[in-house]
Amino acid sequence: MLTVADWLLLHGLHAPVLRDVLTAYYMGELPDCLLEDEELPIAQSTAPCVGSKEECFENYVMPALVEGFPGNSDIAKTLRSSEFKSLTIEQVFHPNTLDLGVTLSLADVMCWRARPEDLMYLARETAHTLQVLLSGPDTMPPIARETCKFIGELLLLRFVQKHDPAVFHELQGVWVEKNEGALLDDLDSLADGLLNPETLCHYNQNYPLARLAAVQLIGGDDIYLGELFSSGASAMKHLPIEQMAARTAALTDYLPRNPCPSSAKPSFERDWGAATEFDLETSNNWIRSKFQQCEATPRTHFFEDAILIWLSGNRRPMGCVTWTRRSTDGTSDVTWLTAPFGGHVRLEPSLDIKRIPANSNELHQFGEPT
């Protein structure tokens, strides 16, 4: 089983960059669908029938993917080389693409019930088939592979938006519903894993980055999907991970400046105050739970659970990290780390908890705008 640290290494990613991606999403700088929120459809309680699998493949999925790869006349021929295998209702599990063990021969396996959700699954697994056929035996990393699948769904959405608005309304509702899982529970799981990289990795932790990357790629200009789908093991270089992290540059740190140290106001009170602001900003409850545990003896608890505030040049709090030192070997366990206005990429490389003096609770980042 892979740990989160193994997963990062497999993808060539760094935790601070991903934390900035999550921050950009949390703060509303990264879209997660093709429409603005006020245009999103409301999911219907009774979904209409979308026709047979073969009809949907010919009328929706095939032309949507062909349209997404302009100039590549072989896409339709490539797609027709795959097969469809059906499951009975009793055999239902997540749709998947099955390698038949024959050169360039794959099958989309799913239980077809003619629901809009099934049409989205068909587009996703057909896109996966296309990616495997174009990449050949060069295995693609999971995040990139899932990105290709979600691009298949988005190409379908873009196609039916132009050609069949009624079907688009239903499919967009399916996309939004799936976002609730991938960009809530799975995103929280990913955030926890980045904080504890030695924990086991779960496959669903691939979904948040893949869905966000797919939306950014489809919403961009002059994209050429052929390079991504055929890139195999090198696919991560085609994903906009760094660009998504950089969206935190648009965020404004509006927290009040931290007062200068003085004997009149103990350092720990000032730093806990700044940490509480971050606690509220990120809808976290770590600081508040600590206050409840040690309301009578905050000073004692402060020394047990160390805290560091990252300050800009004009002393605005930019980030916060807390940790607990182990009495047995002197090592430290990070218990909370946040930079709600971005900046993990700058904060974390400068952070070495083992070298922080016991009486120092501020990390100054000079050169920040005043």
Secondary structure, DSSP 8 states (H G I E B T S, - for coil): --BHHHHHHHHT--HHHHHHHHHHHHTT-S--SSS-GGG-----SS------HHHHIIIIIHHHHHHHSTT-TTHHHHHTTSEEEE--GGG----EEEEEEETTEEEEEE-----HHHHHHHHHHHHHHHHHHHHTTS---HHHHHHHHHHHHHHHHHHHHHH-HHHHHHHHHHHHHHHHIIIIIHHHHHHHHHHSTTSB--GGGGHHHHHHHHHHHHTSSS--HHHHHT-GGGGGGGS-HHHHHHGGGG----S------BTTB-HHHHHHHHHHHHHHHTT--HHHHHHHHSTT-HHHHHHHEEEEEEE-TT--EEEEEEEEE-TTTS-EEEEEEE-TTS-HHHHGGG--GGGS-TT--EEE-TT---
